[in-house]
C-alpha cells in the first residue's frame, strides 16, 4: 500500500498509455499518486487526470527551468488555481543552478511567489533544488519567518547538512530511485538516518527509474522497488515502511484525506 509522492503522468513516455501505467502501479500496491505540474500549459491536463482518477491528485506550479517563461505566474494566480479540490500542493518550484535554464534572480522571485501562495493556502510546497543549497535554505528560512507553511524537498540529492536544515524547518524529505544507484553512497547514508515520520518515496516518473529498471522509462509502479531498497538500507520491514510513508503522504498532503 504505497504512495508515489511525485510523478509526471502527463509527460511524454507515460501520457501516451496512461491507463496502462496506472494499472501497473495499482497492481504493485500503489494507492496514491501525486501528479506534478511544471509549467502553466500543463495545469489543465494534470487536473483533468486527477479529476478522472480517484487515486491521483495534482499540484500547480512552475519549475525553476520554466521561470523565465512565466513572469506572469504570481502568487494570486497560484492561489486561484490551488482552490481546485484536487490540487493538494504547490510546485514544483525552487532553484536549479546546475542547468541554469532560467535567470537566477527570476528563479528566486518565482520561488518566493510559490512560497507566499503556500503561506496563504497552507498547501505544501514541493521544492526542487539542485546545486543551490545555500540560497534554497536562505529563502525558505526568510519566507518561513513571515508565516509557516508545510513542504517537501522532492527527489532529495543534497547534502546531509541540508537535510538537517529541511528537517529543522519541519519539512519532509522524499527519496527517489536515485538512492538505488551504485554511486549514490552519500545519499544512501543520509536516507538511512532520516526520521521515518518525515520520509516520503517517489519515482519522479518518467525519469530516474530505480534498479533493476535503470535505462527504462520510469513509472509509478517502480516506487515499490525503491521502497524495498530503502527498507533494506534502513533495516526496516518493507511493508511497514510502505505504510509509514503512505501515511506521511496523507499527513503532508492533507487534502488527499477528504
C-alpha positions in Angstrom: 0.0 0.0 0.0 2.3 2.7 -1.4 2.2 6.3 -2.3 4.2 7.8 -5.1 4.7 11.4 -3.8 6.0 12.8 -7.1 5.4 11.7 -10.7 4.6 13.3 -14.1 1.8 11.2 -15.6 1.2 13.8 -18.3 4.8 13.7 -19.6 5.8 12.1 -22.8 6.6 8.4 -22.2 3.6 8.0 -19.8 0.7 10.0 -21.1 0.5 8.0 -24.4 -0.5 4.9 -22.3 -1.6 6.5 -19.1 -4.3 3.9 -18.3 -1.8 1.0 -18.6 0.7 2.9 -16.4 -1.9 3.4 -13.7 -3.0 -0.2 -13.9 0.6 -1.4 -13.4 1.0 0.9 -10.5 -2.1 -0.4 -8.8 -1.1 -4.0 -9.4 2.0 -3.3 -7.4 0.1 -1.8 -4.5 0.4 1.9 -5.3 -2.8 3.5 -3.9 -1.9 7.2 -4.1 0.0 9.2 -6.8 0.8 12.9 -6.9 0.8 14.3 -10.5 3.2 17.3 -10.6 2.9 20.3 -12.8 6.0 22.1 -14.1 4.5 24.8 -16.4 1.2 26.6 -16.7 0.3 24.9 -20.0 0.2 21.6 -18.1 -2.2 22.6 -15.4 -5.4 21.7 -17.1 -4.2 18.3 -18.2 -2.7 17.5 -14.8 -6.0 18.5 -13.1 -8.1 16.5 -15.7 -6.1 13.3 -14.8 -6.7 14.0 -11.1 -10.4 14.6 -11.7 -10.7 11.3 -13.6 -8.6 9.1 -11.3 -9.6 8.9 -7.6 -6.1 7.8 -6.5 -4.3 10.6 -8.3 -4.0 14.2 -7.1 -2.4 17.3 -8.6 -0.2 20.3 -8.0 0.0 23.6 -9.8 3.4 25.3 -10.2 6.3 26.4 -12.3 9.6 24.5 -12.4 12.7 26.7 -12.0 13.7 25.7 -15.5 10.5 27.4 -16.7 10.7 30.6 -14.6 11.8 32.9 -17.4 8.8 31.8 -19.5 6.3 32.5 -16.8 6.8 36.0 -15.4 3.0 36.5 -15.1 2.5 33.4 -12.8 2.4 35.2 -9.4 1.0 34.4 -6.0 -2.5 35.4 -6.9 -2.7 33.1 -9.9 -1.3 30.2 -8.0 -3.7 30.7 -5.1 -6.7 30.9 -7.5 -5.8 27.7 -9.3 -5.0 26.0 -6.0 -8.6 26.4 -4.9 -9.4 23.4 -7.1 -10.5 20.5 -4.9 -8.0 18.0 -6.5 -5.0 20.4 -6.0 -3.2 19.2 -2.9 0.2 21.1 -3.2 2.0 23.9 -5.0 5.0 23.3 -7.2 7.3 22.0 -8.1 9.2 25.2 -7.6 12.7 26.1 -6.4 16.2 26.7 -7.6 18.3 24.9 -10.2 21.8 26.3 -10.6 23.1 23.1 -12.3 21.4 23.8 -15.6 20.6 27.5 -15.2 17.8 27.3 -17.8 16.3 30.4 -16.2 17.9 33.5 -14.8 18.7 33.0 -11.2 17.0 36.2 -10.0 13.9 35.1 -11.9 14.1 31.6 -10.3 14.3 33.2 -6.8 11.4 35.5 -7.5 9.2 32.7 -8.8 10.2 30.5 -5.8 9.1 33.3 -3.3 5.8 33.7 -5.2 5.1 30.0 -4.7 6.1 30.1 -1.1 3.7 33.1 -0.5 1.0 31.0 -2.1 1.7 28.2 0.3 1.6 30.5 3.2 -1.8 31.8 2.1 -3.4 28.5 1.3 -1.4 26.3 3.8 -0.9 23.8 1.0 2.6 22.2 0.9 5.4 23.5 -1.3 7.1 20.9 -3.5 10.7 22.0 -3.6 13.2 21.3 -6.4 16.7 22.3 -5.5 19.9 21.4 -7.4 23.3 22.9 -6.7 21.6 25.7 -4.8 21.5 24.6 -1.2 22.6 27.9 0.4 20.1 30.0 -1.5 17.3 27.5 -1.1 17.9 27.3 2.7 18.1 31.1 3.0 14.8 31.7 1.1 13.0 29.0 3.0 14.1 30.5 6.3 13.2 34.0 5.3 9.8 33.1 3.9 9.1 30.8 6.9 9.8 33.8 9.1 6.8 35.6 7.5 4.5 32.7 8.5 4.8 29.0 8.4 3.8 26.5 5.7 4.4 22.8 5.1 6.6 21.3 2.4 8.8 18.6 1.0 12.2 18.5 -0.6 11.5 16.3 -3.6 14.0 13.9 -5.2 16.4 14.6 -2.4 20.1 14.5 -3.6 21.5 17.4 -1.4 23.9 17.1 1.5 23.2 15.7 4.9 23.6 19.2 6.3 20.8 20.4 4.0 18.7 17.5 5.1 19.1 18.7 8.7 18.1 22.2 7.7 15.0 21.0 6.0 14.0 18.8 8.9 14.5 21.7 11.3 12.1 23.7 9.2 9.5 21.0 9.6 9.9 19.7 6.0 9.5 16.2 4.7 12.2 14.6 2.5 11.3 12.5 -0.5 13.6 9.8 -1.8 13.6 8.8 -5.4 15.1 5.9 -7.3 18.5 7.6 -7.3 19.1 6.0 -3.9 19.4 2.6 -5.6 22.2 3.8 -7.8 25.6 2.4 -7.1 27.3 5.8 -7.0 24.8 7.3 -4.5 26.7 6.5 -1.4 26.3 9.9 0.2 22.6 9.9 -0.4 22.3 6.4 1.0 24.0 7.5 4.2 21.5 10.4 4.6 18.5 8.3 3.6 19.4 5.6 6.2 19.2 8.1 9.1 16.2 10.2 8.1 13.4 10.0 10.7 10.7 7.7 9.4 7.9 10.2 10.3 9.3 12.7 7.8 10.1 10.3 4.9 8.4 10.1 1.5 9.1 7.9 -1.5 8.7 9.0 -5.1 9.5 8.0 -8.7 9.8 11.3 -10.5 8.5 9.2 -13.4 9.1 9.1 -16.3 12.6 9.9 -15.0 15.1 8.2 -12.7 13.9 4.6 -12.9 15.4 2.7 -10.0 17.5 -0.5 -10.1 16.5 -3.0 -11.5 14.8 -0.8 -14.1 17.6 1.6 -14.9 17.5 2.8 -18.5 13.8 2.3 -18.8 11.0 4.9 -18.7 10.2 5.4 -15.0 6.7 4.5 -13.8 4.8 4.9 -10.5 4.9 1.1 -10.2 8.6 1.4 -9.6 8.1 3.1 -6.3 7.8 -0.4 -4.9 11.4 -1.2 -5.9 12.7 2.0 -4.3 10.7 1.2 -1.1 12.2 -2.3 -0.9 15.8 -1.0 -1.4 15.2 1.8 1.2 13.8 -0.6 3.7 16.8 -2.9 3.4 19.1 0.1 3.7 17.4 1.2 6.9 17.0 -2.2 8.3 13.2 -2.0 8.2 10.3 -4.1 7.0 9.3 -3.1 3.5 5.6 -3.4 4.3 5.9 -1.2 7.4 8.0 1.4 5.5 5.4 1.5 2.7 2.6 2.0 5.2 4.5 4.7 7.1 5.5 6.7 4.0 1.9 6.4 2.7 0.6 7.8 6.0 3.2 10.6 5.8 2.0 11.4 2.3 -1.6 11.8 3.5 -0.4 13.8 6.5 1.6 16.3 4.5 -0.9 16.5 1.6 -3.9 16.7 3.9 -6.4 17.4 1.1 -5.9 13.8 0.0 -7.8 12.6 3.0 -11.0 14.4 2.0 
